Amino acid sequence: MTEARRYARFRLGIDVTVHSKTLGLIPGMTIEVSEAGMSAILPVELRVGETVELHINLPFGEVDMQAVVRERNAFRHGFEFADHKVARQRIAPYLH
């Protein structure tokens, strides 16, 4: 069965820094990015449901976004951007 997605995902391995209120600044590497969220590998495990600040080093500029940890599989984390409208304005231009 094929899983349908609302937004196309783009493989993109770039640096990201996660600011967690509980764990501080955490360096990581993105795996995929979309208009609604992203996945990243981090050296620690964040709590699902935690709201974090993401500092994403896109190829053509840096973007700061708030996001919620939606899933975690060991050190791979799935983040949903808190404001999809702002994400579309700040991130979508880099994905097309």
N, C-alpha and C positions, 0 to 999 in steps of 0.2 A: 504494500500500500504506500502511495506517495503522500508525503506530508505537504499540505498547502501552506504557504507563508504569505502574509500580507505585504511584506517588503523584501525585495531582493537582498541577498547577502553577498558581500564581496570579501574574498580572502585578502587580508591585509595584515602583514606582520610588522607593526610599528610599536614604538615605545609608548607606554601609558603609565601615568602615576595615579594611584588611587589614594584619596585622603579619607581614611576611616576614622570616625570619632573614637573608636575603641582601640584600633591598632596603629594609628598614625599614618605616615606616608609609606606607601608600598609601591615599589617599582614592578612593572609587569610588561607583558608583550601581548598585543592584540592577536587574535586569530581571524576573526571575521567582524565586519562592521556593516550595519544597515542604517536606514533612516530612523529606526525605532530603538536600536540598541546595539550591543556588541558583546563579543566573548573575548576573554583574555586569560592567560596563564599568569598566576601570581604565586609567590613563594610561601604564602600563608593561606589559610582558609578563612574566608569571611562568612559571617552569618547570613543565611538567606533571609531577606526582608529588610536588611540594613540599608539605609540611604547613605550614599557616598558621593564624593566629588571626584570626577574624572578629569585629568589633564591629559589630553590626547595630542600627540605630536604628529599631526597629519602632514603629508608630503609638502603641502603648500601653505602651511600655517598651523598654529596651535589653537586648540579649542578646549574650553572648560565647560563641563556639563554635569548636572546632578543626575544621579541614576540610582536605581534600586537593584540590589542583588536578587535576581529571580530564581537562579538555580546554581548549583555547585556540584561538581563531580571531581572530588579530590582537589586539585589545584586549578582546575578549569572552572571559570565563573561566567555566568550569563548575566548581563546587565540590561535593564530596560531604562532608557532615558526618561527622566521624570517629566519633561515637557517635549512632546513629539513635535509640536509646531516649531519650537526653537531649534530642535535637533535637525529638522528639515532645512531650516535656514542656514545653520552653521555647518552641517556635515554633508548633506546631500550634494552640494556643488562639487565636493571632492570625490564623490563616488561615481559620477557620470562622465 
